[in-house]
Amino acid sequence: MKLLNLFFISLLSLTTIAAQTPVADSLNKLLLAEKIDSNKVRLMWQYADEINNSEPERSILISQKAVYLARSIKYTEGLSRSLGILANGFINIGNYPRALDYHLQKLKIEEKRNNPRNMGSVLINIGIVYVLEQEYEKALFYYRKADSVITGNNVEDLIYQVKLNLGDAFDKLNILDSAFHYYNMSLKRAEVLNNNYYIGISKIGLGHYYRKKIDFDSSATNYRTAIRILTAENDDFLLCETTLGFAKLFKQNNQLDSAQHYAALSASISKKGNFLSNELDAAEFLKDYYREQKNIDSAFAYFTIVQTLNDSINSKAKVRDLQILSINEQTRQLQLEEDKRIAAKERSQQLQMLFIALFIPGFFILTLLLSRVRIPIRVIKVLGVLSLLIFFEFLTLLLHPTVKEITHHTPVLEMLIFVAIASILIPLHHRVEHWLIEKLLQNRERIAGEKKIRIKSTRIKLSSNKK
């Protein structure tokens, strides 16, 4: 089903552009006033999602900023959501490789979490991107994984979508029995939900299936139901596909007048909605139809229309390519800014570590010097303990990134390693603490003893001089 590739993504933004405007404005005002970073991320991805269809470039830039902010504050849910919206923005402008990259980043996050809905959603979206790239086997792989997650965890609001998309993938691969199985399952789910619109979409798939199986009556019944529902729902986008499918069915059954009627209807609806690709499909059908009927004038007229539409689509593709280049450059500039921010943060951390590294021996030397001064013994003990505590905490701070990398951020393994390190460091800390304090006190007593000897020696010399 040519147009159902984007069905799941379209469900993310079912409101019309007119309905989006006040919501988008409201979200933008809230975002400008928000001070808490996690709330900013949430408002940014919501705002980007709201304008994804109407302003995809702006949506991409906002969701990209949300990704950077979410990463910096370690806000996992916000990062996952923002990556999903960012990927959908790139789908809207036709940059499928970038969309796939961001969906795969989102998948890596969800694989470490326990959120079946998010996992099912991202797996479906990855499958959709592969369908758009016409890599149907890969799409089927991810749809099946999504089906396993969704069915196994009874994610009710995604059951219909995954069954429909599975049917679409099998349909594209011409594995018709499996296509029928999943289209039929999607229809049953739509009936359980009592969702007339979903029923209409499933009927399109079944209409295609029965047409390929050369079952005219069953195909016609499904197409008619779909046309009635989609007309009532004002969904011209899917109505184009349905009417053209019906035209192909009539031509296959040698009912040529009806074939011409529904193909012309598809072309008219496509032209009205400015669906160039759909209009081109209908024009190609009519061009071949009139050529076979030896109607030279009409065939030539549609040949001209096909050429014009091809030129328009190519021109639109060039504009889209320029749009992709433009947004790629803007996102590159954002990446450069983010790299600078991260580099500045790392420099700050390195300077802090350097300061601590210099402070520890300095503090230790200060403790040794103070031991020569006549101050309370309790103060010397406290300073000795503090110097060792700072040293051992610094050691733990240095080891922590290495431990995280070794364990791949697995909390249980991190805990076990730090317990093992602590079992070594704590006894060592106590031993060194007692040794240091003892040495400091011995040093204090030695200095005091030397001072007494000097005083006594001075007194003896003074006494000798008096005699």
Protein Blocks (a to p, Z undefined) as FASTA:
>chain_A
ZZlmmmmmmmmmmbcfklmmmmmmmmmmmmmmpmbfklmmmmmmmmmmmmmmmmmmlmmm
mmmmmmmmmmmnopaklmmmmmmmmmmmmmmnopaklmmmmmmmmmmmmmmpccfklmmm
mmmmmmmmmmmnopaklmmmmmmmmmmmmmmnopaklmmmmmmmmmmmmmmnopaklmmm
mmmmmmmmmmmnopaklmmmmmmmmmmmmmmnopaklmmmmmmmmmmmmmmnopaklmmm
mmmmmmmmmmmnopaklmmmmmmmmmmmmmmnopaklmmmmmmmmmmmmmmnopaklmmm
mmmmmmmmmmmmmmmmmmmmmmmmmmmmmmmmmmmmmmmmmmmmmmmmmmmmmmmmmmmm
mmmmmmmmmmmpccdfklmmmmmmmmmmmmmmmmmmmmmmmmmmmnnopaklmmmmmmmm
mmmmmmmmmmmmmmmmmmmmmmmmmmmmmmmmmmmmmmmmmmmmmZZ
